[in-house]
């Protein structure tokens, strides 16, 4: 099995490094190279890729703004000489952030992480497709070196902690090395809503809303982000 990859970077040397490293990683197949983010739109409209190696500082359109425009996002590994974009990048659900210049061992670690995310995504899709209509939907969550199958209906809420997420099931949680945005794409939107940049909530466990706080039926409290109040009103049909 191979990950079909696209390199987007305005530095020819960066392409050379990734191409050279990829030769020693059997599951990486470089399908294309672009030297501007603007060039990548046409490539992606004609060619499906599984993984993008993406630079940030590029002429006309930087990598993160490019990533925000994509409706269907492949896996992304950022390759940048600037560390100040790391937090913003992970909030866009990238699977790793390589700080230039990076060594082969660090590149290999990022590639393995991308492969793991790819396999996990396919496993979740396969599991969901195999369930009869109306049966509990399940997702696989990696926690403490194990993959745990969890019924989405049992998840109370999810809380972001940097590059990790706490998946709360009643008063207990699973800690997993993922981003909140990746869960937001995976969980059923009719049941889960994002109410804060750091929280996604299962609507069925809401008891009441008071001010900028949501109280759950088990007495847990979750803050409502100032940019999410309209979402709360719309999806929970609650008024001030």
C-alpha positions, 0 to 999 in steps of 0.5 A: 500500500502506498501514500500518493504524495504531492510536494508544494514548496517554492525551494528546489532544495526542499523538493530534492530532500523530500524526494531523496528521503522518500526513496527509502520509505516504500509506502511513499510515492511522490505523484507530483511537485508544485513550486507555488501553492497556486499551481497545486489547485490545478494538479489536485483537480486532476489528481487525487493524493493522500498526503501533501508535504506543504511549505508555508511561506510561499509567493502569492499564497502561503501554505496555511491559507491554501490549506484553508481553501481545500474542501477535501483535505488530504493528510498534510505534513508541514515542512517549514523553516519557521516554528511560529506557525506550528500551533496554527498548523495543528489547529488545521489538523495537519498530522505533523510539522517538520522544521527545516532542516530536518533529518531523515529519522524525523522525516520517517517519523512524520511519514509513519504518523501519516500512514497511521492516520491514513489507516485509521481513517480507512478503518473508521470508514470500513467499520461505519460502512459495515454497520447496519442502518440504525446501529451505533456508529463507532470510531477507533481512538488510539489511547495509551498504545491501544486502539479503542472502539467507542460508540459515538453515542457514548461520547459526552464531549471532546476537549482539545489539549494542544496536539492531544484530545480528551474524549470524555465518556461520562466522567472518564476520558481517553487521551489521544494524539489527534487534533480536535479538527480531525474529530470534527470532520469525522463525527456526525454533525447532526449529533456533535457541535463545536461550541468553542475552539477547544470543545466539541459537544454531544447535544444529547447530554446537554441539560441547560445553558446559562450565560456562556456555560453549558451544563451537562446532565452529569453536572460537568460544565463547558464554556461557550466560545464567543464566536460560537453563540450563534451556532448554539442558538441554531442547533440547540434551539435556545434563546437568550 
